[in-house]
Amino acid sequence: QVQLVESGGGLVQAGGSLRLSCAASGRISSLNGMGWYRQAPGKQRELVARITNVGTTNYADSVKGRFTISRDNAKNTVYLQMNMLKPEDTAVYYCNDGRPGPFGSWGQGTQVTVSS
């Protein structure tokens, strides 16, 4: 099971951009459906974006057209480019290895705060 470490969160004004990175301790080339999830205070964790091992992507409706997920298998890293950020994007963002359940691998999370 790979270990995942997120980075790149921070405080940004509405309309700004951030790029999150998820570095894996092992090879990710065979991991299908790696994804980014987020959890805001008082809310359930939700899927933000997911990418298959051949590069097919899907997004939550709330982020379509603003966020882009990508992966670099050579660097064992998954990215989330977030543009046109809104206050409602404020949450802790987590990376997952493609198994979004209790037996999957999750990172420790990175805080994203968008001020209005």
N, C-alpha and C positions, 0 to 999 in steps of 0.2 A: 504494500500500500504506500503510495507516494505521500510525502508531507508537502503541504502547500503553505506559502507565505505571501500574503498580500501586502502591497505598498502603494503609495501614491495618493492616498486620501488627504483631506485637508479642508480648509475654510475658503469658500469662494463666493463671490457675489452672483446673484441671479444673472443669467446670460453668459456666464463664464464657462471655462472648460477645465477638465481634469482628465488625466490618464492613469488608470489603475493597472497595476501589474500583479500577476500571480506566478510566482516562481515555484516550480516543482522540484522535489529532491531527486526524482528519477525521470526516466523517459516518458513523455506524454504522447508519443506518436500513435500509440495503440489505444489511447483513452478516447472513447466516443462520448460526445455530449458533455464535454467540460463546460462549466457555466459559471455565471455570476448571479448571485442572489443578494437580496437586501432585506434588512429588517429595521423598520422604524419603531420608535418607542410606542408600546401599546398595540403593535400590529404583528401579524404573523409574517414569517419569512416568505418572500415571494421571489419567483424567477424573474430576472432582469433580461438575461440573454444566454444563449447556449450555442455551442459550435461543435459540429461533428468532427470526426477524425479526417474527413475529406473536405472540410471547410464549409459545409452547409450551416447556415445560421438561422436562428429564430429569436424573436424579441417580444417582450411584453408590449402590448399596445401603447402603454404610457410612455415608452421610450423610443418607439419606432421613428426613424428619421433624425434622431438626436444622438443616439448611442451606437457605437460600432464595436463588436467583439472580433478579435483576431487571435491567431495563435502562431507561435514560432517554434516549431518542433525542434529545431536545431538548438535553441536556447532553453527548451523545456519551459516555456513561458506563455501565458495567456494574458491578453490585454483587454481593457475596456476603455475605449475613448468616449468620453462623455462631453458633449457640446450642448450649448443652449440650456444650461442647468437651471432648474427651477427649485424654489424652496421645498416643494413636495418630493424632491429627489433626496432630501436629507435622510440619511440612514447609515447603518453599519453595513458595509458591502463585504460579502463572503465569496470566496472561490470554492468550487466543488469539482471533484474528479469525474463527474458523470454519473455518480450514484447518490442522488439527493435524499438519502435516507439516513437512518442511524448508523448504518454500516459503511457509509461512504466516507471519503476523506474531505475535511473542511479546513480552511485556514482559520486564523484567529480573528480575522475581520479587520477592516480599515474604515475609519469614520469619515464620512463625507457630510459636510455641513454647508448648505447653500443659504446665504442671507438675502433678504429681500431689499 
